[in-house]
Amino acid sequence: MSFLQPLALIALPLMALPIIIHLINQQRHRTIPWAAMMFLMRAKRMSRGMARLRHLLILLMRVLAIGALIFAISRPLSGGWLGSVGLSKPDATLVLLDRSASMEIQDLQAGESKRSTALKRLAQLLEQGDYGTHLLLIDSASGQLQEVDSPKALLRLPMTEFSATSANIPAMLETALAYLKANESGRAEIWICSDLKENDWDVHSGRWNAMREAFAQLEGVHHFLLAYTDPPSNNLSVRVENVQRWERGNEAELVLDVIVRTEGGALTAEERSMARRVPIEFEVNNVRSVVEVELDTLGASLQGHRIPIDTKLSSGWGSVSLPGDANPLDNRFFFVFSEPPVRKAVVVSDDAKVGEAFRRALAIPTDVRLQHHVDVIPMSRVAEIDWENTGLLIWQGKLPTGLVAEQIQHFVNNGRVAMFFPSKLRTPTVTGEQLFASRWGDWQSTTGERSDTKGDISWWRGDADLLAHAESGDALPLSELRTYQYRAFESQGTLLARFDNDVPLLTRVATDQGAAYFCSTLPTAQFSSLERDGVVFYVMLQRALTEGCQTLAVASQRDAEIDVLADRNQWEPVAPTESNASLSQRGLHAGVYRDEEYWAAINRSQAEDSAKTSPLETVDALFDGLSYRRIDVNVGDTSALASELWRIFLIAMAVALILEAVLSLPSRKTEAAP
């Protein structure tokens, strides 16, 4: 229980006032023996037990009446989870709002999403209580900290509206931690509103341990989590992949893959016996067509769907749409197209055998109509790299420094991909030698007697990124791979795969636009079975090449984020036509933009469609040792998180006074009888 006016509880000792008055009143009368009253006293002793009980009850009712009045004045709040809030107001209250696309799942009857429900309930709670000197908002879309005037303002700020982005909960907590340290805040409350999606929480990241230790050193910081884990009701999502424009003779067409996923509700017996069909609407440069697909328990897919277009249309845009359901943000997916560029990769390695392994895996395209070009060069010829027209860089060897390191960082920040593999040299690692906040450690063997691992891969991220499941839903055969030697490394990136001793195999470090990957082993037989088994190695490199070459095309597919349109200054919105997003919010919403011959389609990330909800016990463990409470709530439920109980205490006081009056009546009649 918490109190909005806790200072009123100082008056609780006044509950002893009736007892003190009773004791003082007893001392006023002196007892004098009188023989004539002896017989009356004997008669009275027979009824003394009931009279004493009645007097005790009267005294108790008076004490309870005063106590109930004091509690009513203190304005108590219900909710056992509020017990850790304490009696003093916070110096600062920080609201961490998850604005990811998955937070827009709605209760169709109430018309409220998870995000809007969380905002309304939290604003109501903060309005009831004292949120301290500073009320601050950290939204997942921008990641920035902003001071808010009042709890009601949370409901109308642009920074609390829906978005097509993903969240980064660890980064948001790091921002909150930095603020508390910089301002030397005393008591603080951190309210997190989220649906606990795995891609948003990144529970396997090494950042959590350091962050938990840092929060443990701060006194008076309390964490509260509004957890919206209820699954949607038969929600469908659609996305488009592998959009390609091809010409055959005098005809041109678009070839694309459409994936429809179903979530939150198994099919009934009737639905299983009767195929469920869903219409999909295609729109290409304002020309519409409809195709029906048949759903199964996982959804549906259209592989290699063809749409005829005018041969003069060398570039343009389109979208694929589903009928409305629980989440309006995943019912439409935008795409852009242009003539495919040459996919160019550069492999930097002083080892000819390792370089050839990479060249073979990259040279064969996934589609015969695509053109791949792979250069393998030694480190002495790095100056020859055509950074402008290269999509993927494979670097095998000692981490670069100086000008080359700056060129690689610029290369990745422009939306390209770099993958780093360790050097074969066994020399000790140079202290401070790092790139993208990552550094190599020492070589380890999995075959010796002192080895703490068998070289098996115990976990990998199959919902997104380079090791995601195949389009059929089948997992990549990483469990069949064997590693004989690996090089430990330290990184602040996102873990994508790890060995059975929790040492990372593959990590992704995200930058402003592109990505850098670090792999702890080499593909040749001396180090692992990557090249021999082939499938994982080929798929991993092809996906990295595809991702890195997206920015080489005139048309590019991009995930929604705050600076996704920062590469050019003249982007103009093309679709949807009803969009009225401000300039600062454009990159946060799905749509199509154009700058002369360049096109960009912005959509939610793949993880927003495929990521599962993190187990509650896993999320709770992230706050182990901290002051933490989780509040499980349902979408659409806008009832108060905490309700005031002062009316109950006023009623209790009135009942106590009435009982006191009733108990006092018999004694007054007895005294008046003589």
RAHUMO-V266407 format. One record per pair of residues at least 6 apart in sequence whose ideal C-beta (glycine too) atoms are under 6 Angstrom apart, sorted by the first residue. I is the first residue (numbers start at 0). J is the second residue. If there is no record, write none. Layout:
i->I j->J
i->I j->J
//
This chain:
i->0 j->75
i->1 j->76
i->1 j->81
i->1 j->84
i->2 j->73
i->2 j->75
i->3 j->74
i->3 j->128
i->4 j->73
i->4 j->74
i->5 j->86
i->7 j->72
i->7 j->73
i->8 j->73
i->10 j->69
i->11 j->69
i->13 j->65
i->14 j->62
i->14 j->65
i->14 j->66
i->17 j->58
i->17 j->61
i->17 j->62
i->21 j->58
i->53 j->662
i->56 j->662
i->57 j->659
i->57 j->662
i->57 j->663
i->60 j->655
i->60 j->658
i->60 j->659
i->61 j->659
i->63 j->655
i->64 j->652
i->64 j->655
i->64 j->656
i->67 j->648
i->67 j->651
i->67 j->652
i->68 j->652
i->70 j->648
i->71 j->645
i->71 j->648
i->71 j->649
i->74 j->643
i->74 j->645
i->75 j->644
i->76 j->641
i->77 j->641
i->77 j->642
i->77 j->644
i->78 j->641
i->80 j->628
i->80 j->630
i->81 j->641
i->83 j->221
i->83 j->626
i->88 j->129
i->88 j->131
i->89 j->131
i->89 j->186
i->89 j->187
i->89 j->188
i->90 j->131
i->90 j->132
i->90 j->184
i->90 j->185
i->90 j->186
i->91 j->131
i->91 j->133
i->91 j->184
i->91 j->187
i->92 j->130
i->92 j->131
i->92 j->134
i->92 j->188
i->93 j->135
i->93 j->175
i->93 j->189
i->94 j->136
i->94 j->190
i->95 j->137
i->95 j->171
i->95 j->191
i->96 j->138
i->96 j->159
i->96 j->192
i->97 j->139
i->97 j->166
i->97 j->192
i->97 j->193
i->98 j->138
i->98 j->139
i->98 j->140
i->98 j->162
i->99 j->164
i->99 j->165
i->99 j->166
i->99 j->199
i->100 j->163
i->100 j->328
i->100 j->603
i->100 j->607
i->101 j->194
i->101 j->196
i->101 j->607
i->102 j->113
i->102 j->114
i->102 j->194
i->103 j->112
i->103 j->161
i->103 j->326
i->103 j->328
i->104 j->113
i->104 j->231
i->104 j->325
i->104 j->326
i->105 j->112
i->105 j->325
i->106 j->634
i->106 j->635
i->109 j->635
i->111 j->635
i->113 j->194
i->113 j->227
i->113 j->634
i->116 j->634
i->116 j->637
i->117 j->192
i->117 j->225
i->118 j->153
i->118 j->154
i->118 j->159
i->119 j->637
i->120 j->637
i->120 j->640
i->121 j->190
i->122 j->150
i->122 j->151
i->122 j->153
i->122 j->154
i->123 j->639
i->124 j->640
i->124 j->641
i->125 j->150
i->126 j->150
i->134 j->147
i->135 j->144
i->135 j->146
i->136 j->145
i->136 j->147
i->137 j->144
i->137 j->171
i->137 j->174
i->138 j->158
i->139 j->166
i->140 j->162
i->140 j->164
i->140 j->587
i->141 j->561
i->142 j->170
i->144 j->174
i->144 j->178
i->153 j->159
i->162 j->587
i->163 j->328
i->163 j->559
i->163 j->588
i->163 j->589
i->163 j->603
i->164 j->559
i->164 j->560
i->164 j->587
i->165 j->198
i->165 j->604
i->165 j->607
i->166 j->199
i->168 j->199
i->168 j->200
i->169 j->201
i->169 j->204
i->169 j->206
i->172 j->210
i->175 j->189
i->176 j->213
i->179 j->187
i->179 j->217
i->185 j->219
i->186 j->219
i->187 j->220
i->188 j->221
i->189 j->222
i->190 j->223
i->191 j->224
i->192 j->225
i->194 j->227
i->195 j->226
i->195 j->228
i->195 j->612
i->195 j->613
i->195 j->618
i->196 j->610
i->197 j->610
i->197 j->611
i->197 j->613
i->198 j->606
i->198 j->610
i->200 j->613
i->201 j->493
i->202 j->613
i->202 j->617
i->203 j->494
i->207 j->621
i->214 j->625
i->215 j->624
i->221 j->626
i->222 j->622
i->222 j->625
i->222 j->627
i->223 j->628
i->224 j->629
i->225 j->630
i->225 j->632
i->226 j->629
i->226 j->631
i->227 j->634
i->228 j->612
i->229 j->633
i->229 j->634
i->230 j->263
i->231 j->262
i->231 j->263
i->231 j->325
i->232 j->263
i->232 j->264
i->232 j->325
i->233 j->264
i->234 j->262
i->234 j->263
i->234 j->324
i->234 j->325
i->234 j->326
i->235 j->259
i->235 j->261
i->235 j->321
i->235 j->324
i->236 j->260
i->236 j->329
i->236 j->608
i->237 j->259
i->237 j->319
i->237 j->321
i->237 j->332
i->238 j->258
i->238 j->332
i->238 j->608
i->239 j->255
i->239 j->257
i->239 j->319
i->239 j->332
i->239 j->334
i->240 j->256
i->241 j->256
i->242 j->255
i->242 j->334
i->242 j->336
i->243 j->254
i->244 j->253
i->244 j->336
i->244 j->338
i->245 j->252
i->251 j->308
i->251 j->310
i->252 j->305
i->252 j->307
i->253 j->306
i->253 j->308
i->253 j->336
i->254 j->303
i->254 j->305
i->255 j->304
i->256 j->302
i->257 j->301
i->257 j->304
i->257 j->319
i->258 j->300
i->259 j->298
i->259 j->299
i->260 j->298
i->260 j->608
i->261 j->298
i->266 j->296
i->274 j->293
i->275 j->294
i->276 j->291
i->276 j->293
i->277 j->292
i->277 j->294
i->278 j->289
i->278 j->291
i->279 j->290
i->279 j->292
i->280 j->289
i->280 j->320
i->281 j->288
i->281 j->319
i->282 j->317
i->282 j->318
i->283 j->306
i->283 j->317
i->284 j->315
i->292 j->299
i->314 j->337
i->314 j->553
i->314 j->554
i->314 j->598
i->316 j->335
i->316 j->573
i->316 j->591
i->317 j->334
i->318 j->331
i->318 j->333
i->319 j->332
i->320 j->331
i->321 j->330
i->332 j->602
i->333 j->589
i->333 j->591
i->333 j->600
i->333 j->602
i->334 j->600
i->335 j->554
i->335 j->598
i->335 j->600
i->336 j->554
i->337 j->552
i->337 j->553
i->337 j->554
i->340 j->551
i->340 j->552
i->341 j->370
i->341 j->372
i->342 j->371
i->342 j->390
i->342 j->544
i->342 j->548
i->343 j->372
i->343 j->388
i->343 j->389
i->343 j->390
i->344 j->361
i->344 j->373
i->344 j->391
i->344 j->544
i->345 j->374
i->345 j->384
i->345 j->389
i->345 j->392
i->346 j->354
i->346 j->357
i->346 j->375
i->346 j->393
i->347 j->376
i->347 j->378
i->347 j->394
i->348 j->354
i->348 j->395
i->349 j->377
i->349 j->378
i->352 j->523
i->353 j->395
i->353 j->521
i->353 j->523
i->354 j->375
i->356 j->522
i->356 j->523
i->356 j->530
i->357 j->393
i->358 j->373
i->358 j->375
i->360 j->536
i->360 j->537
i->360 j->540
i->361 j->373
i->361 j->540
i->362 j->371
i->362 j->373
i->364 j->371
i->365 j->541
i->381 j->403
i->386 j->410
i->390 j->415
i->390 j->547
i->390 j->548
i->390 j->551
i->391 j->416
i->391 j->543
i->391 j->544
i->391 j->547
i->392 j->417
i->393 j->418
i->394 j->419
i->395 j->420
i->396 j->422
i->397 j->422
i->398 j->432
i->398 j->434
i->404 j->434
i->407 j->417
i->411 j->417
i->411 j->510
i->411 j->513
i->411 j->515
i->412 j->510
i->412 j->511
i->412 j->512
i->414 j->512
i->414 j->513
i->414 j->550
i->415 j->513
i->415 j->547
i->416 j->513
i->416 j->514
i->416 j->543
i->416 j->546
i->416 j->547
i->417 j->515
i->418 j->516
i->418 j->543
i->419 j->517
i->420 j->518
i->420 j->521
i->421 j->439
i->421 j->486
i->425 j->442
i->428 j->439
i->428 j->440
i->435 j->508
i->435 j->515
i->436 j->491
i->437 j->490
i->437 j->517
i->438 j->489
i->439 j->486
i->439 j->488
i->440 j->487
i->440 j->488
i->442 j->486
i->443 j->485
i->444 j->450
i->444 j->484
i->445 j->452
i->445 j->454
i->445 j->482
i->445 j->483
i->446 j->483
i->451 j->500
i->452 j->498
i->452 j->499
i->452 j->500
i->454 j->481
i->454 j->482
i->455 j->499
i->456 j->477
i->456 j->480
i->456 j->496
i->457 j->499
i->458 j->497
i->459 j->466
i->459 j->477
i->459 j->496
i->460 j->466
i->460 j->495
i->461 j->467
i->461 j->468
i->461 j->474
i->462 j->609
i->462 j->610
i->463 j->605
i->463 j->606
i->464 j->495
i->465 j->539
i->465 j->542
i->466 j->475
i->466 j->495
i->466 j->496
i->468 j->474
i->475 j->535
i->476 j->534
i->477 j->535
i->480 j->528
i->480 j->532
i->481 j->528
i->482 j->520
i->482 j->527
i->483 j->526
i->484 j->526
i->485 j->519
i->485 j->520
i->486 j->519
i->488 j->517
i->488 j->519
i->490 j->506
i->490 j->517
i->492 j->506
i->492 j->507
i->492 j->508
i->493 j->507
i->494 j->503
i->494 j->506
i->495 j->505
i->495 j->507
i->496 j->504
i->496 j->505
i->497 j->503
i->497 j->504
i->498 j->504
i->504 j->519
i->505 j->518
i->506 j->517
i->507 j->514
i->507 j->516
i->508 j->515
i->520 j->526
i->520 j->527
i->522 j->529
i->522 j->530
i->522 j->536
i->523 j->530
i->529 j->536
i->530 j->536
i->549 j->555
i->553 j->596
i->553 j->597
i->554 j->598
i->555 j->599
i->556 j->600
i->557 j->563
i->557 j->599
i->557 j->601
i->558 j->604
i->559 j->587
i->559 j->601
i->559 j->603
i->561 j->586
i->563 j->586
i->564 j->570
i->564 j->586
i->567 j->594
i->569 j->594
i->570 j->592
i->570 j->594
i->571 j->593
i->572 j->578
i->572 j->592
i->573 j->591
i->573 j->593
i->574 j->590
i->574 j->591
i->575 j->590
i->578 j->590
i->580 j->588
i->589 j->601
i->589 j->602
i->590 j->601
i->591 j->600
i->592 j->599
//
